[in-house]
Amino acid sequence: MQTLTVDLGTRSYPIHIGSGLLTRMEWIVPHIRGHQIAIITNETVAPLYLESLKQNLTDFQLTEVILPDGEQYKTLDELNRIFDRLLEQRHNRTTTLIALGGGVVGDMCGFAAACYQRGVDFIQIPTTLLAQVDSSVGGKTGVNHPRGKNMIGAFHQPLCVLADVNVLSTLPDRELAAGLAEVIKYGLITDAPFFDWLEQNIDKLLARDEQALTEAVLRSCQNKAQVVAGDEKEHGRRAILNFGHTFGHAIETHQGYGNWLHGEAVATGMVMAVDLSVRLGWVQPELRERTRALLQQCALPVTPPGDMTQESFLALMSIDKKVVSGQLRLVLLKRLGQAVVTSEITQERLEEFLHMVLTELSHQLQTS
């Protein structure tokens, strides 16, 4: 097992990474200060791992909330199911919520913890690659709104994160690939040697080699923890973690939550962000081709949906959380491993870029 620390002073917490950790309650129990626990999971994960977790927590008053599985259920209505259950079982302010699942479960459990009785403790046990390397770390919690992804939420840090790479053996191939998109992101924005390592080891990751997966989760969490420690609530540098997400969230919202997985939309969004960086003369075209090739090896999409227009992109991007005083901030690359947040891209330049991208896509579709 490897342990990292997200350094946030008195609210610092560990990330434990390894195999077989789901039954290692010595890493969980010390963080639980009351006698009540609510495990929040979903219909897919519960049959696989809920009993394994519960059998090691028999000394506590246990409540379970099993949510439907899918991004389309990341809503305020489903969030209320958590509150209803906590109130029915009379959970008090010393209760601890445990998120057992992927990014949707983790975000909703964390947001419920941030709100219930004005804030209670929670622990992350992520069961997807995307959640292990991204959403379980950093304290971003929330739900979607029909007009925009993650537009309702709060910053609320977990007490610890337990990333068991063994659970990735039951992850569908499509979900594994979606997680790899976020792994690749770290190489692009902060860690050029990691990007090189990913190019050399992508086949091992796709084959679920335990050692390779552990290294990928470790390196990803190291990169994210360092960024979060320096800017917990995204007033500056933390925004680089949204690389590819402004374009990606527009795609995800337009297509309808759950039709494109988050990682699939981010993959296309990253290619678009690298492409814009190339067209601005900030990076060489070779990096765009390397990025596209690595994502394609994971069977991830690298072009926007054919039914998206310039107008639909602009409308959805205009309500992105990175819009400040009416000005959209984009995360782009100055070079491999160095991302920047910029407000220098004018509306006209953005419209021109989207027109070129979508025109090229239309031509490709017509000739294919």
DOVEXRO-222318 format. One record per residue (C-alpha): x, y, z. Coordinates in steps of 0.1 Angstrom, whole numbers, plus 5000, padded with zeros to 4 digits. Layout:
# residues N
XYZ/...
//
This chain:
# residues 368
500050005000/501150364992/499850655012/499751015001/498651325020/496451605007/498051885026/495352125038/496652205073/494352095100/492051935074/494751725057/493751375049/495451055035/494950875002/495650505006/496350324973/496849954969/495249614964/492949444989/492249755009/488449725009/488549495039/491349685057/489249885081/492249985102/492550265076/488950375080/487750325116/490150575132/488450845112/484950765125/484150965156/480550855163/478650525163/476550595132/477650515096/475650565064/477050385033/475950555001/476350334970/474450234938/472649944923/475649834903/478249844931/476149724960/475949354949/479649354943/481149524974/478549644999/478549325020/482449315021/482449655035/479549605060/480949285075/483949485088/481849765104/479549555126/480349765157/478550065142/474850155136/474750095098/472450255073/472650195036/471350405007/471350244973/470950494945/470250424908/473350404887/474150674861/475051034856/471351114847/470551044884/472951294898/470151524908/468651714937/465751464937/468051164942/470051364968/466851394988/466751014991/469951035011/468551305034/465251105038/467150795049/469450975073/466451145090/464450825091/467350655109/467950955132/471551015122/473051295143/475951535137/478551275146/477451045118/479950945090/478850905054/480850655033/480850684995/481150344980/481050384942/482150594913/482250964907/478451014908/478150834942/481151024956/479951364945/476451304958/477551154991/480051444996/477351704989/474951535013/477651535039/478351905033/474651985038/473251745064/472951925097/475252185082/478051945077/479051595087/482151375081/482551155050/484950905036/485650815000/485950454988/486050504950/485350194928/486050334893/489350444879/487950794872/486850834908/490150704922/492350944902/490051244901/486651294917/487351134951/490251374958/489951744963/486551794980/484451894950/480951774956/477651834939/474851754915/473951844879/471352084867/469652034833/471452354822/474852264833/477051994849/478052024886/476452364889/475052294924/477452184950/480052264977/483652214986/483751955014/486851745020/486751385029/488451245060/490350985039/490350815005/490750445001/491550344965/491649964961/492849884926/491449534929/487949664924/488849784890/488749414878/484949444877/484849774859/483449754823/486049834796/484250154786/484350284822/488050194825/488750384793/486850684806/489050684837/492150674816/491151004800/491551174834/494850994840/496151114806/495051464816/497651484844/500451404820/499351684797/498851954823/501551894850/503751584844/505351544810/507451234821/504151074832/502651134797/505750954783/505250664807/501550644797/502450614761/504850324770/502450144793/498950204780/498549844768/499349724804/496749964818/494049844793/494949484803/494449584840/497949504850/497849564888/501249714891/500649954862/497250054875/498650124910/501450344895/498850534874/496550594903/499550694925/501050934900/497651084892/496751144929/500251294935/499651544908/496151634919/497051644956/499851894949/497552124929/494652104955/496952174984/498052504967/494552614958/491752434976/488752624963/489852704928/490653064930/493653024907/495852734897/493452454906/491452544875/494052374854/492452044865/489552144843/491652094812/489351974785/486352004807/484952334793/484452174759/483751834775/481051954798/479252124769/479351794750/478151594780/475251834787/474251864750/474151484746/472251424778/473851304810/474850944807/474850914769/478551014768/480450914799/482251204816/485751074806/484651034770/483451394768/486751504785/488751314760/487251504731/487451824751/491251764757/491851714720/490052034713/492052224739/495352094726/494152174690/493352534701/496752554718/498352444685/496452694664/497552974688/501152864682/501752764718/502552394712/503652194682/501151994661/503051674672/501551704707/498051714692/498751394673/500351224703/497251314724/494851194698/496750864693/496950784730/493250854736/492350644705/494350354719/491850364747/488950364722/487950704734/486250964711/488451244699/485951444679/482751624690/479351474682/478251534647/474951704658/476751984678/476852324663/478952634670/475852784686/475252494710/478852494721/478852864728/475552854746/476652574770/480152714775/478753054785/477352904817/480552714826/481752774862/484952914848/483153214834/484053524855/482453864849/481153744816/484653634804/485253264797/488553134810/490052844791/492652594802/495252554774/498752424771/501952624768/503952294764/503551934774/503251934812/502452304815/498852414815/497652774819/494352934826/493753224802/491053484795/492853604764/490753404739/488253654725/484753554716/485653604680/488653384682/486653114700/483953134674/486553104646/488052794663/484752624667/483852694631/487052544619/486752234641/483152164632/483752234595/486651984595/484451734613/481651774588/484051724559/485351404576/481851264580/480951334544/484051164530/483950864554/
//
